[in-house]
Amino acid sequence: MMNKHFEIKLTTRFKKQLKTVRKQPNFNYNELDKVINLLSNNELLPEKYNNHLLNPKSKRYMGVSCTT
């Protein structure tokens, strides 16, 4: 079975939120990068990240919209 790899496109909203969250003292960019890589490789997140849909009625997979 081939593992899909999704392309990451940063939205303006995400960039603004990232700018805000980077000011937090406990922000760890390495952890964020790790999660983004897991999601882009279509892998499940570890339990500590509370893997869930952001909106049950959404057409998104695991909170990440994707186009193939």
C-alpha positions as CSV (number, residue, x, y, z in Angstrom):
1,M,0.0,0.0,0.0
2,M,1.4,3.4,-1.0
3,N,1.6,6.1,1.6
4,K,0.1,9.4,0.3
5,H,2.0,12.6,0.9
6,F,0.0,15.8,0.9
7,E,1.3,19.2,0.0
8,I,1.1,21.8,2.8
9,K,-0.2,25.2,1.8
10,L,-0.2,27.8,4.6
11,T,-3.2,30.1,4.6
12,T,-3.1,33.7,5.7
13,R,-5.2,32.8,8.7
14,F,-2.7,30.1,9.8
15,K,0.2,32.5,9.4
16,K,-1.5,35.1,11.6
17,Q,-2.3,32.5,14.2
18,L,1.3,31.2,14.1
19,K,2.6,34.7,14.6
20,T,0.5,35.1,17.7
21,V,1.2,31.7,19.2
22,R,5.0,32.0,18.7
23,K,4.9,34.7,21.4
24,Q,3.8,32.1,24.0
25,P,6.7,31.0,26.3
26,N,5.9,27.3,26.0
27,F,5.6,27.2,22.2
28,N,7.8,24.6,20.6
29,Y,8.2,24.9,16.9
30,N,9.8,21.5,16.6
31,E,6.6,19.9,17.9
32,L,4.5,21.8,15.5
33,D,6.8,20.8,12.6
34,K,6.5,17.1,13.8
35,V,2.7,17.2,13.8
36,I,2.5,18.9,10.3
37,N,4.9,16.3,8.9
38,L,2.7,13.5,10.4
39,L,-0.4,14.9,8.9
40,S,1.2,15.6,5.5
41,N,2.3,11.9,5.4
42,N,-1.3,10.8,6.1
43,E,-0.3,9.2,9.5
44,L,-2.3,9.2,12.7
45,L,-1.3,11.5,15.4
46,P,-0.1,10.1,18.7
47,E,-2.7,10.0,21.5
48,K,-1.1,13.0,23.3
49,Y,-2.3,15.3,20.4
50,N,-5.9,14.3,20.8
51,N,-6.5,13.3,17.2
52,H,-10.1,14.5,16.2
53,L,-12.2,16.2,13.6
54,L,-12.5,19.9,14.1
55,N,-16.1,20.0,12.8
56,P,-18.2,16.9,12.5
57,K,-20.1,18.3,9.5
58,S,-17.0,19.3,7.7
59,K,-15.7,17.7,4.5
60,R,-12.2,17.6,6.0
61,Y,-10.2,14.7,7.1
62,M,-8.7,15.1,10.6
63,G,-9.2,18.9,10.4
64,V,-7.0,19.3,7.4
65,S,-8.5,20.1,4.0
66,C,-6.8,18.3,1.2
67,T,-6.9,18.1,-2.5
68,T,-5.5,15.3,-4.5
